[in-house]
């Protein structure tokens, strides 16, 4: 019931922060705010947390964030967890997570992301939203049970979400963008 972030990296110099094996529960604001820097968010459980992870800033001077093997869920009303929202400028790897919230994963701003091997299940709003100028590669994800919504939604005239000719630079490695490959996408 706090009025601000549970954990936040507040300067570009906050490099290589590790947030591992924590339980964030019943938090009514942001559990972790990716403000600046770089780091690993791994093995955490976010339960009934309104904004489990939020990245709203220009982190173009920062480094890579890896969000891996976390669980984002609710014990009742899906709206008590709005999902993971990265809408600034970040380099991101989002892998092996389970997202069971009102929304799944929202990537926008000028974020560059590799999203792979996640389970995104039962999100009434959408599984994955790609907006603005985000450049995203999606592969090996299971996106299921999204009643009256899209499994993957590209919004705002974003042409970076598709096209085998593009690349996304993450940690200095260029990865071919093939926006949707080897995913299981199944509605309710």
VENURFEN-V546611 format. One line per field, one symbol per residue. psi: psi as a letter, one per 40 degrees, with the letter a starting at -180 (. if undefined). burial: 1 if it has 16 or more other ideal C-beta (glycine too) atoms within 10 Angstrom, else 0. A space follows every 50 residues. Layout:
psi->???
burial->???
This chain:
psi->fieaidhhheidegifihhhfihhhfheahdhhgcibiahhhfihhhfhd gdhhgeihfeeaahhhhhfihhiiebhdeeheahhhfbhihhhhifihhg adichhhabfihihhifihhhfhddichhhibfihhhhieihhifghfai dhhhiffheeeiheeiihhhfehhhhhgdhhfihhha.
burial->00001111100101001010010100100111111111111101111111 11111110100111111111111100010111111111111111101011 11111111111111111111111111111110111111101011010011 11110001011000010101000010101100101000
